[in-house]
Amino acid sequence: MARYHIETYGCTSNRGESRQIESALRDAGHYRVDSPAAADVAIMNTCTVVEKTERNMLRRAKELEQETADLVVTGCMALAQGDLFREEDVDAQILHWDDVPPAVTNGECPTPGPGVEPVLDGVVGILPIARGCMSDCSYCITKQATGKIDSPPIEENVEKARALVHAGAKELRITGQDTGVYGWDRGERQLHTLLDRICDIDGDFRVRVGMANPKGVHGIREELAQVFDANEKLYNFLHAPVQSGSDSVLGDMRRQHQVSEYVEVCETFDSLLDYWTLSTDFIVGFPTETDADHRQSLALLRETRPEKINVTRFSKRPGTDAAEMKGLGGTLKKERSKEMSELKRTVVGEAYEAMVGTTHEVLVVEPGTGDSVKCRDEAYRQIIVQNASEYGLEPGDFCEVRVTGHQTMYAFGEPV
């Protein structure tokens, strides 16, 4: 029996991997401790999105190495850049997610049984439906860790979702490196079919779809939007990262989609859904991005008006083709990032301002600051209810709220 300490960094998919690691360890009789100093082994599930994150991962690995008897490093940075930990003389095992449980006790940890193991975080169930993607983006290092898309059968994912609901999940988060290409390795794009099946599961719960690149969504946009329209359990929320408003830059990024395809996805959802949330990402300052390209990105943001926007300055990732390109100056990238971030605040703020006075059914997802709770409406927009104890609201509850005010990135509401 081993005492383990685990730390997770990065996206929802990483959190799901960590829950699966913990599930296997618990099944084998191991148990978690909060302090690395009290653990027989510390597990660090890493992220490698940008250079700053990479530096933080190396720093934390060195700290953990000094605090615990044995260190295991896994996750995207470990798999894509394992040599960096060795170059920094970090004494750790660099392992794939699946190899962590057996390694904790030198291979003596039994393999989890055939049953479906729920992965719960409060009332949120995390369901990774596939691993890997079909893209070959010139700037992305994560692909080196995850590989090509590997899609389990629909029935297998439906059973995992059913187990999560039976275990108490009120919100299912469908995750993956690119959910839009689920099923491509099986010869058919199946995301819309999978979502339809999951929504047929008995129970009162909601489903959020994770990141889906525009190219994968474009080919099934009609079918996907129809599934959203037909199922109240599905949050009307789509995360389709466009990354640039310039086809020239998208080509250099090897993003596979064109701006027009992204716009067509938005138009299709607009035509079928009266109220929905578009989430997207922009990379600012890619090496080949000109001022005109940047202006095209700003114009696209104004045209499609996503309600959630992630703005990232380009950062060279070792081992990628984009790392060999001559980069733009840091000052220029900072200026462009600032300009886009200001526009982002305007667009998102206007979306939340328009919600004031409207009424929505929400799911209480998690505690907020003080005596408040964080809720999600039917389009996955965040609504904060203050003085939650007065209304008896706890995570997992459904209630109807009237929006009374807003900040830039969220709204305030009162139960009615």
N, C-alpha and C positions, 0 to 999 in steps of 0.2 A: 504494500500500500504506500502510495506517494502523496506528499503534500505539494500542490502546484499553485503557482501564481500566474495569472495571465493578464496581459495588457493588449488592447486592440486599438489600432489606429486606422483612419481612412473611412471607406464607404460602408454602406449597409451590407454589401456582399461580404466584406471582411468580418463584419459583426456576425453574419450568419455562419461563416466558416469557424469563427471562434466558438459559437454556441455548439456547433457540431463536434468540435474537438472536446469541449467540456462534457458533452453528453456521453461520448465514448469513454472518457476518463472516469466519469461518475459510475457508469455501468461496470467498470472494472474495479470499483471500490476505492478509487482515489478521491481526494477531496481538496477543495479550494481553500487557500488562505489569502488574506488581504495583503500581507507584507512579503516582499521577495526574500527578506532575511529569514523568514520563518518557513520558507518553502524548500523542498528538495530540488525542485526545478522551476525555473521561471520561463514562461512562454511569451514571446513578443511577436505579435501579428502585425507586420509592417505595411506601410503605404509608401509610394514613390511617385506621387503626382507631380510635384515641382521640386526644384533644387533645395529650397528652404526646408521642405519636408524631409528630404534625404539627409540633410545635415542634422536635423532634429532626431532622426532615427538612429544615426550613428552615435550621437551623444548619449541618447537614452540606453542604447545597447551597452556602451562602455560602463554606464552607471549600474545597470543590472548585473553585469559581469562581476562587479565588485561586491554586490549585495547578496548574491545567491550562490548555492553550491554548483548548480548546473544551469546553463542557459541554452534555450532552443529559440532560434529565430526563423520565422516563417512569413508568409504573405508575399505581396507583390515585389517589394524591394529585395527580399531575400532570394526570390526565385529569378529575378531579372538582373540583380547586381550583387549577388552573393560575394563576389571577389572584393567588393569594397569593405565588407566587414573583416575579411582576412587581411587586407592591406592595412586596416587600422588596428590589427592585432587583437581583434575581439575574439575571445575564446568561447566559441559557440558552435552548436550544430546548426547547419543551414539546411532546412527541410521543407518539402512540399507539405501543404496543409494535411493531406491524407496520411502522411508518414509521422505526424507528431504523436498521436496516441501510442503507437507501438514503441516509439523511441523513448517515451518517458520512463519505462522500466526495461530498457534494453531489449525490446521486442517481446516482452512477456505480457504486455497489455492485450487482452483479448479483443478480437474484432467485434464491433457492434453486431447484434443479431439482425435477423431479417426484418424485424418490425420497424415501423415508421417512428422516428424520434421527433417530437415537436420541438421547434426552436422558438422559444418565447422570450420576449423582452417586455415585461409588464403585461399589457394587454395586446401588444404588437407581436404578430407572428411573422418571422422572416423566412421567406421561401425562395431560395435560389433555384430557378427552373432550369438553368444550364450553366456551363462554365465555358469561357472562351468567346471568341467573336469571329466574324468573317472578314473583318477589315484588315488593312495593312497600312495604317496611318504613318506618315513619315516621321512624326514627332513622338509617337507613343512607345513607351518602354513596357507598359503593363502587358502588352501582347506577348512579350518574351516570357512572362510568367504564366499566362493563362492558356496560350495556344489557340488552336482552332475551336470552333463551336462544337460542343458535345452535349446533345440534347437527350435527356431521359425521355421515355415514352410519356404521352399525355396522362395515361392512367396512373403512372407512378407519381407524377406531380399532383394529380387530383387527390390521391390517397394521402400524400403529405399535407396538402391543404386541409383535408378533412380532419386529420389528426390534430392539426393546430387549432382548428375551430373547436373540436371536442375538448381540447386541453384548456380552452378559455380565451383564445385569441378573438379579439373584436375587430382588429385591423390586420389584414394580410398584406404584406409588402412583397410584391413579386419582383425579384431582383435577378441580376445577371450583368455580365459585361455589356451585353447588347440584347435586350429582351426581344427586340423586333425581328431578329433572325432565328428565333427559336424554331427548331424543326428543319432548318435548311440542310443540315447534315443527314436528315432522313428523307430528303427529296421534296419536302413541302413545307411552306411557311405556315405555322400552326398556332401562333400567339392568340389570334382571335378565337380559335376553337378551344384552346386551353382555358381562356378567360371565361368563355360561355359555360364550360363544364364546371369550373370552380364556383361560379355564381349559382349553379344548381344545387350546391351543397346546402342542406338544411341548417338554419341558424340565422341569427341576426348579427351580421358582420359587414365590414366594408373591405374593398380590395383596391390597392394602389399599385399601378404598373410602374416599374422602374425604368431607367434609361433605355431608350430605343432609338438608334441612329436613323436619320431621315431616309436613307436608302432602303433599309429593311421595311420601314413603315409604309413607304410610298407604294409598294406593290400590293399591299393589303389595306390601304387607307380606307376604302369604302367599307370593306368587311369589318375592319376594326372599329370605325366610327359607328357602324350599325350595332355592334355588340355593346358599345358604351351606351348608346341611346336606349337599348332594350333592357339593360340591367341596372336597377337602382343600387345594387350592391357595389357596383364599380364607381369609384371616384371619377368624375369627369376631368381627368388630369393626364396630360401627356408630356413627358420629358424627351424632347427631340433636339439634341445639341447640333446646331447648324455650324458653329465655330467661326464662320466668316460670311460676309455678304458679297464676296467677290468670287466668281467662278475660277478666276486665275489662281487665287490663293488656295481655294479648295482643291484645285488640281495639284498644286505643289504639296499640299498636305496629304494627298492621296485619300481624300475623304469619300470618294465613290459617288456621292450625290452632288447635284447642282442646286443652285439657289432656287430655281424654278420648281424643283421637286419638293423642296421644303415648303415653299409657298403653297403648292398644290395640296400638301398634307394639311396645312392650316386652313385652307379654304374648304376642304372636305369636312373637317370637324366643325367649322363655322356653319356649314350648311345643314348639319344634322343635330348639333347641340346648341341650345339657347344659352347655356351658362356652363363654361368650362375654363380650365386653366391650362395655358400653354407655358411650359418651362423650356428654356433653351440655354445654351452656353456660347460664349464668344471667346476666342483666343485673340488677344490684342498684341500686335508687334511681332507676328511671324516674320522670319527673315526676308521673305519676298514681298511683304505687304507694303504697298506704296500709300501715299496720302489719299489717292483716289480710291484705293481698295478700302481704306479705313472709312472713308465717307460712304461707301456702299454698305458697309456693315451698319453704320449709324442709320442710314436710310431704311435698311431692312428691319432694324429694331423698331423704328417709327411705324413702318408699314404693318408689321404683324403684331406689334404691341404685346409681347409675352408678359404674363403677370408674375413670372419668376425668372430671373436672369442671373447666371453665373458669369462673371467677367474675370478672365485669367490672363496675366501677362505671360507671353511665351517664355519658356525656360528650356534650355538645351538639356536633353536627356542623353547620357552616354550610351553609345551603341546604336543610336538611331540615325537615320539618314539626315534628318534636319539638323543634327548636331554638327554636321560637316559644312553647313551653309554659313556664309558670312552674316552675322547677326546685326540687328539694328542697335543703335545706342540706347543705353538705359534711360536717358532723359526723354528720348522720343517715345519709348514704350510707356514710360510713366505718364507723359502728357496725354497720350491716346487712351490709356486706361482711365485716367481721371475724367476725360471728356465722356467716355462711354458710361462710366459709373454714374456721372451726374445725370445723363439721359435716362439711365436705368431707374434711378430714384424717382425721376419725374413720371415715367411711364407706370411703374409699379404703384407709386403713391396715388396716381389718378385712378387706378383700378380699385384700390381699397377705399378710396374716397367715395366712389360710385356705389359702394356697398352700404353706406350709412343709410339707415332707415328701412333696409330690407330684412326679411325674416328667413332663417334657414334652419333645417334640422342638422344638428352637429353630433359628432361622436367625441366624447371626452377621451383624449389619448394619453395624456400624462400630466403630472403636477407641474404647475408653473412656479413663478417667484412668489414667495409669501403665501397668502391664502388665495391663490388663483389656480386655474387649470387651463391647459392648452387643448383646444378643440379643433376639429377639422370639419368644414362644411362639405356639401356634395361635390364641390369642385376642388377639394383638398386645400382650400384657403384657410389660413390659421386665424382663429378667433379666440381671443383671451376672455375668459369669464372671471371677473374678480369677485372676492368675497364668496368663494365657492362653497365654503362650509355652511353659509346661510341657506343655500339652495340644496344642500345635501349631495353635491356633485362629486363623483369619484371617477377615475379612469375606468372606461368600459361602459359608462352611462351614455344614453342617447337623450337629447333634449332639443327643444326648439328655442332659438334665441333671436332677438332683434339686435341688429348692429347699431351701436350707439356712437361709435367714434372709430378713429383709426390712427395708426402710425404708418410709416412708409411701407413696412413689410408685413404688417398684420393689422387686424381689426379688433375692436372691443365689442362685446355683446352682453346682453342681459337675458336670462331665461324669461319666457312669456307663457 
